[in-house]
């Protein structure tokens, strides 16, 4: 995370109250197009920059990969989350989930607001599916602490049930009146997460607007509802699934975006 200077803290305290922000969530597929045909991280960065999102939730983002670094000409020197943040999002947090001989990947959060604290909760159940919940606390001018939780759940339904219980346990530990955004790849094509998360006080942006979660996978022909944006003590407006070009060719998941109001 980029450190916050005393000057930045002073400016944050004097900044006008923020009443709304734009949220984006995307599974970056480790910087490759669907079926790993092309390395497209530079194109993804250009596309993400056009949306002017205030907070970006990233899943399957690479922290390091030595083999790709040796073999791909335009592989960035910086971790992928830092490369994507560039000069637009001065604050970022990374939670390493999967570690292997050549590197590691996990969840990340990019923010235009100061990140006061973050931690990564390991919710891996068993086997080789390493999963995590990245919980960050953001300092949004004029508002209570904003809790942003970036989620990537397992492929097995029994794993997701246990991971959702861990997510709800985390939510129960937060101050009940603080605003919360939970976004990411839930892998919930069976659409069973909603009832449990409703009981935790979360409301899903696309369900609120359209009556059902967004279809986000595969990006070129979305048929499965894998990705979600939930809020608590906030309202959502204008949720959008980004499935047209260039987005349909920049990952295997279509990104989701929404305006969130305090």
N, C-alpha and C positions, 0 to 999 in steps of 0.2 A: 504494500500500500504506500502511495506517495505520502510522506510526512506532511502534517499541517503546520505551517509556520505561525508564529504569534501574530504576524500581519494578517494572514488569512483568517485566523480566528477573530481578530478585531473586525475585519470586513464582514465576516459572516454574521457577527452579532449586530452590525449596523444595517445589514441588507434588508430590503423590504420583504414583508411577509409573502411567502409563496402559497398560492391557493390551489394550484393544480400542477401536475407534472405528467410527462409522457413516458410510458413504460414500453420496453421491447423485450421479448424473450426469443432466443433462438438456440437450437442445438447446432453447433458449428461443424459437426462431423469431422473434427480434427483438422479443419482447413481444406477438406477435399470435397469435390462434387459427389453426387450420388454414384454409388458403385466404385468410388475412389478413382474415377477416370482422370481427373485433373486436379492439380493444386490451385485453388482459387481464393486463397485467403486475401490477397491484395484486392481482388474484385469485391469480396465480401466487405472488406473495410470501407471501400468507396461507397458501397450501397448503404451500409449502416450509417455512415456519416450524413447521408441525405435526409434521414428521418428526424434529426434533431431531438432524439430521445434524451431524456434527463437521466434515466436509469436503465441499464441494459443487463439482462440476466443471460448468462452464457452457460451452456452445457457442452460436454465433450470438447473442451478447449485445451489445447496442448500447453503444458508448461515447458516441456523439453522433449526433443526426439533427435538423438545423435545421428541415427541412420538417415533420416530424411534430411537433416542438416548437411550431411556429406553429399547426398545424391541429387538434391533439388536446387537448381541454380538461384532461384529467387526466394529461398527460405530465409525468413527474417532472423537476425541475431537475437532479438528480444523474444521473451515468451509471447505466445500468441495473444493472450489477454492484454498484455502491455502494448503490443503492436496494434491491436484493434483500438485500444484507448487513445493512442497517439496524442494529439494536442487537444482533443475534444473533451475527454473525460479525465480530469486531473487526478481523480481518486479511483483506485481499483483494489479489489480483494480477490484472492485465489484460494480455493480449497482443493488440495490434491486428493483424488480418490483412488485412481489406478496407477500402480507403479510397476514397471517392467524393466528389463535390462537396458533398453535403449532410451528410456525416458519415463514420462508420467503425464497424465491428463486429469481433469476434474471440472469443477464448476468455477465460474468467476462472475464478478459483479463490477460493472463500470458505472461511475456516478459523477455527476456534475456538482454534487453536494459533498461536504466533508463526511468521511467515514470515521465515526468515533471509535468503533470497535468491531471486530469480526472474529468468528470462529467457525471451524468446519466440524460438523457432527458426522461421524462415520455410522452409516446405517446399513452397511453390508451385512447380509444374512449368512451366506455360506457359499462355498465354491469359488468361482473366479469372477463373480459379478461384484466389483467394488463400487459402492454407491455412497453419496453423501448429501447432506443439507448444509449449505453455506449460509450462515446467519450473520448479517451485517446490520449495524445500527447507524442510521444516517442523520445528520444534523441539517434539517430543512428549515430555513429561516421562518420564524414566527410560529412553528408547529412543535408539538411534542415529538420525542424521538420516533423516527420512522424505522420500523423493523422490516428489512428486506431479506427474504429467505429464498435462495436459489435451489431448486429441487431437481434431482435426477434419480428416479426410482427404477426398480428392477423389472426384468422382463417376465418374471413368474408372478402369478396372482397371489400365491401364498406369501411371497416375499413382500409384495406391495402392501398387503394387509398389515404386516408387522411394521413396515416402514411408515405407513400412515399413522399407526399408533404412536410411533416415536415422534412424528411431526406434531401430532396433537398434544403430546406430552410437552414438547417445546413450547407450543402456543399457550398451553395452560400456565407456563412459568412466566410469561410476559405480562407486564402491567395491563390490566383489562381494558383500559381506555386508550392505550397507545395505538396509532395507526400501523397496519401490517399489510405488506404485499408478499404473497407467496406465488412464485412463477417458475415455470420450467417444463421439463419433459417428465411427465408422470407415467408414460407407457401404459395408460389406462384405456386401452381400446375397448374393454368391456364396460366402461363408463360406470364403475362401481365406487369410485372415490368420492363422488359428490355427497352422498348421504352422510358418510362419516365426517367429512370436512364441514358440512352444514352444522353438525352438532358441535363443532369447534368454533362456530361463529363466522366461518368464511363464506363469502359469496363469490361465485365465479363470473367473470365479466361477460363471457359469451352466453352463458346460461341465463344471466339476468337480462341481456338484450334480446336474445333470439330463442331462448327456451332449450338450447342444447349446446354442448361444447363445440369448439371449432374443429373442423376436419383439417389436419395439418400434415398427414403422412400418407404416402410419399409426396414430396413437394410438387412434383410435376403433375400428379393426379391425386389430390388428397381425398382419401376415403376413411382414414382412421383418425380418431380423436385422441391424440397422444399428449398434446401440449395444453397447458392451462395457465390462466392468470386469476388468482384469487385475492380478495381483499377483506380486511376487517376494519371497522371504524372509518371507512372511506367509501366513496361511490365511484363507479366506472362509467365512462361515456365513449361512444364511438369505437367499439372494439373492431379490429380489422385483421383478417388473415391475408398475409402477403404471399400469394401463390403465383402471381404472374411474373414474367421476366422483369428484372434479372433474378428475382428471388427463387424462382423454380429451378434454377441451375446452380445455386450457390450452396446448397446443402441438401440432405435427404429429408429435412423437415422444413415446412413453411413457417416463417417467423409469425408471431402474434404481436400486435401492438394495441394500446388502449390509452386513453386519457384518464387519469386518476385525480379525483378532487377531494380536498380535505373538508 
